[in-house]
Amino acid sequence: MLEVRCLLRSVRFCSSAPFPRHKPSAKLSVRDALGAQNTSGERIKVQGWIRSVRSQKEVLFLHVNDGSSLESLQIVADSSLDSRELTFGSSVEIQGQLVKSPSKRQNVELKAEKIKIIGNCDAKAFPIKYKERHPLEYLRQYPHFRCRTNVLGSILRIRSEATAAIHSFFKDSGFVHIHTPIITSNDSEGAGELFQLEPSGKLKVPEENFFNVPAFLTVSGQLHLEVMSGAFTQVFTFGPTFRAENSQSRRHLAEFYMVEAEISFVNSLQDLMQVIEELFKATAMMVLSNCPEDVELCHKFIAPGQKVISFVDKAQYICCLIISYTEAVEILKQASQNFTFTPEVAAVDLLVPGVGELFGGGLREERYHFLEERLARSGLTEVYQWYLDLRRFGSVPHGGFGMGFERYLQCILGVDNIKDVIPFPRFPHSCLL
Amino acid sequence: MLEVRCLLRSVRFCSSAPFPRHKPSAKLSVRDALGAQNTSGERIKVQGWIRSVRSQKEVLFLHVNDGSSLESLQIVADSSLDSRELTFGSSVEIQGQLVKSPSKRQNVELKAEKIKIIGNCDAKAFPIKYKERHPLEYLRQYPHFRCRTNVLGSILRIRSEATAAIHSFFKDSGFVHIHTPIITSNDSEGAGELFQLEPSGKLKVPEENFFNVPAFLTVSGQLHLEVMSGAFTQVFTFGPTFRAENSQSRRHLAEFYMVEAEISFVNSLQDLMQVIEELFKATAMMVLSNCPEDVELCHKFIAPGQKVISFVDKAQYICCLIISYTEAVEILKQASQNFTFTPEVAAVDLLVPGVGELFGGGLREERYHFLEERLARSGLTEVYQWYLDLRRFGSVPHGGFGMGFERYLQCILGVDNIKDVIPFPRFPHSCLL
């Protein structure tokens, strides 16, 4: 015990700087600096990349961004601190005093006392050009640099925020998160465009598979969530899914993210719809309240016109979506009075103009003999015996849905091409980096 | 606008039951029922699976579990409600009055008024047996049923909780979450055990790849996080990674989850170590405070003896780990005074007895000419030109680490075999479901 304490002390010692002579400047993110309440000349340190340079006779203005917010921090320096290396894209560390800005364009600015250049950036060779608004197609050629632009920075921050919001929503609603497998011997959507995998490099014996059976990349976690629905009444997964489709559309990717949920003891589509509605709203609200500037940028520059969700219109817009969904269900209901437990009818999709299928879901077939017969007819009884077993032992009525995460982002942000809402898009003939 | 409101009203209408004669019983999860403060005979409805049955002459006792907690809800019913179908594993819906329990073993119990059997369970054929404690190896044969046991239920709830804790930790610390790609044309760990993929089923033209280049399943998101480190100062990813290793050990899987983080403007390992320490602690604390019974079950039945983290010892245990880590760094430091920017030395691993490498991390090589020379020597200059470019334009010193998520769970829970802390384990010769 004493030994533990001694060691602990030595940790404390070595993790702080040894006997500093001056109080070191507090390191702040640009976001925190911009939001600082105390601007009475506190000494701080900021690190980031130069987004603009303006050299005047006696004063140098810089804007520094570190990805923590869309807005950059204005740096004001004596021109004696100027240098030819202070170019757009270079990385810097700046120490100085955080003060109230005399300009109305920003609340605070940093009066620089010391500017240190960390990494140069040759403006001529750099594919991102100063003060130019590059088309999204142009930026797609540079997956390693496009995150340094305002627009991709905003989209990636929003994606991160939406991801966190989805996790929070399900946790707060009592769902258990399940990591459904990526590699699977199932094919849940039946037939079609699967990626198959095998160890690379080694001498392949065609009859021998690494897993003993042919293995594929998942197209959906549904069947695995159905397994979990026999133990937990609410489960969800949020991960990558795959299609080996030879499609070059602006709505399809070979690798994309799906949010999927499965709920036990469900008898009607209404129960599912309520979760879908709440998920859609909670996520949108969280994004809108935590990244208002980022959302505004997308709406202003990417999707002007009717796709825009302005802050005033957002609730209305979301309600519209849910209503179209409800209407669709009503139509289905009218089409058949006997729709409960008839999976051909008890399924719903939410289609959004310009985006395609955003949600798809339904109640699952739970009649053992019906399933048994269908599997027998397809010669799949042996392979799916485990699925039949779920209906033999403590079966419950259950249903669920999937939401295409990239399409959700396209929908709320008005981004036309799915390749622009994922960090590293994979599609036929392209797997950059 | 009027139209929208009318439609909205119709949604409200159809989502509630039409004119109920009696106030319907509130549906509660077992967890909420167990935690209810109001036990003055409130009418509730509970759904779940029977975990135990005890028929006495005049009274029937059931325990019902719905996966929301380890503890089940005790149901007390008049024996007239008994039925041969009320067996271990069957699913039921029970309505009744929630009352204070006269027994000290539980706070509340449900006085059943109505018991509805939803799905039967043939006890003879069901591989999970009543009152039997099955070895974990036995349960592994039934990936579709093992989640219905106490121990796997607890592990999966803990896994879900730890996942949420990790997301919260990074979000609260200002990190941007990046979905690094699963399919990649890189090989970040250099050579070795990769899974290669191609569309299945179609006539393969050996020279033609779906992506134009050979494509693999990721072994690490590090390089992609390094890309993002040129725009955001703190990024992380948490997703599946893959190894096509022919290893049958209890520490290896072909598909496992990694938490990876990358931090810009980092000059010393201390900065990384601090994040590792905080991540380890914050996650463990969240798990311990939100799932105390589940953790206790693991420690009691899976890992008795020295691996146990009791609630009293937990802080100490965690400190020990961090100290071993620090010691290792100290040894590295002493081994070379000139260790900053020398990647051979500026790298650290946290090894845990019985679990193996839990964390691995380090500072990244940022010297352009050094990297250029190394790549040229390996004939990889063309393929990794993009990586070199990261050092040419606004480069910053950065570093990061990866944590094996399953090994983390093994470590805090004392679970011996990695196959028992992941819902659907994939390893050589096995890809069940």
Chai-1 contact restraints between the chains, C-beta under 6 A:
chainA,res_idxA,chainB,res_idxB,connection_type,confidence,min_distance_angstrom,max_distance_angstrom,comment,restraint_id
A,L7,B,I323,contact,1.0,0.0,6.0,A-B,restraint_1
A,V11,B,T326,contact,1.0,0.0,6.0,A-B,restraint_2
A,S15,B,Q270,contact,1.0,0.0,6.0,A-B,restraint_3
A,Q47,B,F265,contact,1.0,0.0,6.0,A-B,restraint_4
A,W49,B,G394,contact,1.0,0.0,6.0,A-B,restraint_5
A,D66,B,T233,contact,1.0,0.0,6.0,A-B,restraint_6
A,G67,B,A231,contact,1.0,0.0,6.0,A-B,restraint_7
A,G67,B,F232,contact,1.0,0.0,6.0,A-B,restraint_8
A,G89,B,F393,contact,1.0,0.0,6.0,A-B,restraint_9
A,G89,B,G394,contact,1.0,0.0,6.0,A-B,restraint_10
A,S90,B,G394,contact,1.0,0.0,6.0,A-B,restraint_11
A,S91,B,G394,contact,1.0,0.0,6.0,A-B,restraint_12
A,S91,B,V396,contact,1.0,0.0,6.0,A-B,restraint_13
A,I118,B,V396,contact,1.0,0.0,6.0,A-B,restraint_14
A,G119,B,G394,contact,1.0,0.0,6.0,A-B,restraint_15
A,G119,B,S395,contact,1.0,0.0,6.0,A-B,restraint_16
A,G119,B,V396,contact,1.0,0.0,6.0,A-B,restraint_17
A,C121,B,F393,contact,1.0,0.0,6.0,A-B,restraint_18
A,C121,B,G394,contact,1.0,0.0,6.0,A-B,restraint_19
A,F126,B,F393,contact,1.0,0.0,6.0,A-B,restraint_20
A,H144,B,V227,contact,1.0,0.0,6.0,A-B,restraint_21
A,H144,B,W386,contact,1.0,0.0,6.0,A-B,restraint_22
A,C147,B,M228,contact,1.0,0.0,6.0,A-B,restraint_23
A,C147,B,A231,contact,1.0,0.0,6.0,A-B,restraint_24
A,R148,B,A231,contact,1.0,0.0,6.0,A-B,restraint_25
A,S160,B,V176,contact,1.0,0.0,6.0,A-B,restraint_26
A,S160,B,H177,contact,1.0,0.0,6.0,A-B,restraint_27
A,T163,B,H177,contact,1.0,0.0,6.0,A-B,restraint_28
A,A164,B,H167,contact,1.0,0.0,6.0,A-B,restraint_29
A,A164,B,K171,contact,1.0,0.0,6.0,A-B,restraint_30
A,H167,B,A164,contact,1.0,0.0,6.0,A-B,restraint_31
A,H167,B,H167,contact,1.0,0.0,6.0,A-B,restraint_32
A,K171,B,A164,contact,1.0,0.0,6.0,A-B,restraint_33
A,V176,B,S160,contact,1.0,0.0,6.0,A-B,restraint_34
A,H177,B,S160,contact,1.0,0.0,6.0,A-B,restraint_35
A,H177,B,T163,contact,1.0,0.0,6.0,A-B,restraint_36
A,I178,B,P423,contact,1.0,0.0,6.0,A-B,restraint_37
A,P181,B,F424,contact,1.0,0.0,6.0,A-B,restraint_38
A,I182,B,P240,contact,1.0,0.0,6.0,A-B,restraint_39
A,I182,B,E255,contact,1.0,0.0,6.0,A-B,restraint_40
A,I183,B,E255,contact,1.0,0.0,6.0,A-B,restraint_41
A,I183,B,R426,contact,1.0,0.0,6.0,A-B,restraint_42
A,S185,B,C431,contact,1.0,0.0,6.0,A-B,restraint_43
A,L194,B,S200,contact,1.0,0.0,6.0,A-B,restraint_44
A,F195,B,L197,contact,1.0,0.0,6.0,A-B,restraint_45
A,Q196,B,S200,contact,1.0,0.0,6.0,A-B,restraint_46
A,L197,B,F195,contact,1.0,0.0,6.0,A-B,restraint_47
A,L197,B,L197,contact,1.0,0.0,6.0,A-B,restraint_48
A,P199,B,A244,contact,1.0,0.0,6.0,A-B,restraint_49
A,S200,B,L194,contact,1.0,0.0,6.0,A-B,restraint_50
A,S200,B,Q196,contact,1.0,0.0,6.0,A-B,restraint_51
A,F211,B,C431,contact,1.0,0.0,6.0,A-B,restraint_52
A,N212,B,H429,contact,1.0,0.0,6.0,A-B,restraint_53
A,V213,B,C431,contact,1.0,0.0,6.0,A-B,restraint_54
A,A215,B,C431,contact,1.0,0.0,6.0,A-B,restraint_55
A,V227,B,H144,contact,1.0,0.0,6.0,A-B,restraint_56
A,M228,B,C147,contact,1.0,0.0,6.0,A-B,restraint_57
A,A231,B,G67,contact,1.0,0.0,6.0,A-B,restraint_58
A,A231,B,C147,contact,1.0,0.0,6.0,A-B,restraint_59
A,A231,B,R148,contact,1.0,0.0,6.0,A-B,restraint_60
A,F232,B,G67,contact,1.0,0.0,6.0,A-B,restraint_61
A,T233,B,D66,contact,1.0,0.0,6.0,A-B,restraint_62
A,P240,B,I182,contact,1.0,0.0,6.0,A-B,restraint_63
A,A244,B,P199,contact,1.0,0.0,6.0,A-B,restraint_64
A,E255,B,I182,contact,1.0,0.0,6.0,A-B,restraint_65
A,E255,B,I183,contact,1.0,0.0,6.0,A-B,restraint_66
A,F265,B,Q47,contact,1.0,0.0,6.0,A-B,restraint_67
A,Q270,B,S15,contact,1.0,0.0,6.0,A-B,restraint_68
A,C319,B,L8,contact,1.0,0.0,6.0,A-B,restraint_69
A,I323,B,L7,contact,1.0,0.0,6.0,A-B,restraint_70
A,T326,B,V11,contact,1.0,0.0,6.0,A-B,restraint_71
A,W386,B,H144,contact,1.0,0.0,6.0,A-B,restraint_72
A,F393,B,G89,contact,1.0,0.0,6.0,A-B,restraint_73
A,F393,B,C121,contact,1.0,0.0,6.0,A-B,restraint_74
A,F393,B,F126,contact,1.0,0.0,6.0,A-B,restraint_75
A,G394,B,W49,contact,1.0,0.0,6.0,A-B,restraint_76
A,G394,B,G89,contact,1.0,0.0,6.0,A-B,restraint_77
A,G394,B,S90,contact,1.0,0.0,6.0,A-B,restraint_78
A,G394,B,S91,contact,1.0,0.0,6.0,A-B,restraint_79
A,G394,B,G119,contact,1.0,0.0,6.0,A-B,restraint_80
A,G394,B,C121,contact,1.0,0.0,6.0,A-B,restraint_81
A,S395,B,G119,contact,1.0,0.0,6.0,A-B,restraint_82
A,V396,B,S91,contact,1.0,0.0,6.0,A-B,restraint_83
A,V396,B,I118,contact,1.0,0.0,6.0,A-B,restraint_84
A,V396,B,G119,contact,1.0,0.0,6.0,A-B,restraint_85
A,P423,B,I178,contact,1.0,0.0,6.0,A-B,restraint_86
A,F424,B,P181,contact,1.0,0.0,6.0,A-B,restraint_87
A,R426,B,I183,contact,1.0,0.0,6.0,A-B,restraint_88
A,H429,B,N212,contact,1.0,0.0,6.0,A-B,restraint_89
A,C431,B,S185,contact,1.0,0.0,6.0,A-B,restraint_90
A,C431,B,F211,contact,1.0,0.0,6.0,A-B,restraint_91
A,C431,B,V213,contact,1.0,0.0,6.0,A-B,restraint_92
A,C431,B,A215,contact,1.0,0.0,6.0,A-B,restraint_93
